[in-house]
């Protein structure tokens, strides 16, 4: 029964709706080492949830479809297809979550704090335009 309900929900939320709500120019960002981009399909959400062992598909895809939040991923430029960091960006351009596998928070001193800070500045200044 749960699989059937899940499939019904999936069918009711086409990729076009996800793309419309989450494929926004200001969500994209890159540095010399990293690419940040939004998840824009059900398959994207599914692959991210499986690779990161998190609830991004189950808990956040619906919020994206409803326009309540955005989900982006961080990838290393050297391996752009490998899951690395999952990030939630609120509608007021605040990074609400920036998590590694199993919803692990960054450890103090992690060099990714600098990337998170850079991306937050990018989001802030993008919202002023």
Phi, psi and omega in degrees: 000319181294320178298320179297315178299317179299316179296321178298317179295316179302315181295329182281349182237085182292159179305328182300323180292317178298313181298316180301320184275334190242345183269070184253135187306321184289346178282344179276142179200150175212155174233188177297331185252335190230155173238134173241128182212154179282157169279129187234013177208163176300321179298319176303312181297317181297312180298319180295317180298318180293315183290323184266352184054052180229184186255022185300322179287312186289323187254335189247338179299319178298318179296324177294313180301322180279357179076023183267344180196178177228151176234127176236163178234150176255132178231147172284137179298331180287343180210070188293346180267350181271128179298139184225297179227139173251137187225132173259131177241124181286169180294341175262024172063038176251134176284108182273325179218143179214088196237146175272189179306149179058029180058036180279130176283155176298146178273149178308135180087354179298130180297344178290345174300323179295318177296316179301316179297316178300315182293321178298318176298317178302313180297317180298311182290331176294326182287342180278344183285000000 
